[in-house]
């Protein structure tokens, strides 16, 4: 995958959508997200993200948890 080779030794900004697709194992994106995160875990490139991304990713699980607990 050419796009993956271009990421080698780079710092990549991680957006909300990619992270959500990976966590939810979205079948439309699973091939891409698996390859991306496997390469990241091998240390082929670094990833940074923002507090906003983490907040967006956690909103639904936190809401769901609070509804279940009520």
C-alpha positions, 0 to 999 in steps of 0.5 A: 500500500503506497499510502502506508509507505509514505507514512514511514517515519512521519508524525501522523495526525489521528482524526476522530473518524479513523479511530471510531471506525477502528474501535467499532470495527466498521466493516467498510473500513476494517481493512484500512484501519487494521493495516494502519494501526498494525503499522503504528503499533510496529513503530513505523510512524508516530501518531498524535491526536487532540483532546477534542478527538478523545472527547468525541470518541468517548462521548457515546460510551460515556452516555451509554454507560450513564443511561445503563447505570440509571 
